[in-house]
């Protein structure tokens, strides 16, 4: 036991604040811990891994720094708000730089589109694809703004734990035709097939199929145009580091290598947790930032669950899986953007394979992340840091990832050499892989689904696991699997939702 741990344990006997246990240190859990600490709780965070971050974990390997998951910030004001709650300034701890372009899309025929926050530049590029779609693009942005006002300003940080809330919201959803998919809405305004891909691929960044998720998610287009797309210097891990500093500054504790095996329940109310090392920690308030389906299925005994039964979880629809290859190169690729999307020969057919048929196709599309374009410190001098991410089916697909992972990586390497990174194979100096099997085994994601429940309309808002557990008093949920959903703005907002639901602490008298 180190001095800091000893001091925290001794303070438990004198600190009059009631304890709140937080399972998991992803962005949702960290944001919840900040808000609970500021509210007056003594926060104790429990993390399975050896460092905080969850899906935003950071790998350090051979002098290279790899952000394991999220790489962009699209609503910086949500982070600024957390720092302000603690009387601090976000900019004093984390430097953000704007992305220009937001993304470079490369189509299978070799054409590219630099999608940015400069509307005029976007329109000039649209003209080169289809002059007739310029007016449609303007109308699409207005439709996106309408959905932003309803879906983000009106929904994202509001509790959605009652049927009445759903009924009150239904007229707006009907007016905006939320039953339409993202792709169908885009297609109302845009005719060119490649431009339709450009405007509709965003749901894939939060685990949704553009051909099935509700068109409310087109709000992302307006969100990006209004607030920009940003990257944190030092990587996304610098935001995690800043948030852990806020928690510790509020007197909270973050304990790593501490896996929770069970949430303890008595007479319908939470009573604490039991850890894999045999310890029992008592509390009447537990916040789970673990995968929502995993929380109910694996951390809570069946007799305590009425709504989120094993049968209901089995019948749910889960997001896609991800195959992520992290690699560093000797020498740089200066012509490659910070964020690139390399689209394969098929769009809808590939997504059907991933989301519906659950088969690993021969073709694939890739998201290529090159953070050293913006921050050279993430690699040794004269080198580049990358990751290539391929959406793939979750573990219902018949893929033996431990056996097939290297073969799939080689296929991705060949595709990158053919498109954007010539001579890649000879220049790789470090490499590591993350498969859907790792998402299940390492990150406790049911079916290895990278984003939890798929964000289709019948699994959104009230239909999603509630932030305040329907089954157990004193249990709250944050993160991608609960309301409002996946993506950094959403998971941070889920903590804002529970801040409205968790009662003010009753401090013990000395």
Secondary structure, 3 states (H helix, E strand, C coil): CCHHHHHHHHHHCCCCCCEEEEECCCHHHHHHHHHHHHHCCEEEEECCCCCCCHHHCEEEECCEEEECCCCCECCHHHHHHHHHHCCCCHHHHCCEEECCCCEEEECCCCCEEEECCCHHHHHHHHHHHCCCHHHHHHHHHHHHHHHHHHHCCCCCCCCCCCHHHHHHHHHHHHHCCCCCEHHHHHHHHCCCHHHHHHHHHHHHHHCCCCCCCEHHHHHHHHHHHHHCCEEECCCCHHHHHHHHHHHHHCCCEEECCCCEEEEEEECCEEEEEEECCCCEEECCCEEECCCHHHHHHHCCCHHHCCCCCHHHHHCCCECCEEEEEEEEEEECCCCCCCEEEECCCCCHHHHHHHHHHCCCCCCCCEEEECHHHCCHHHCCCCEEEEEEEEEECCCCCCCCHHHHHHHHHHHHHHHHHHHCCCCHHHHEEEEEEECHHHHHHCCCCHHHCCCCECCCHHHCHHHCECCECCCCECEEECCCCECCCCCHHHHHHHHHHHHHHCCCCCCCCC
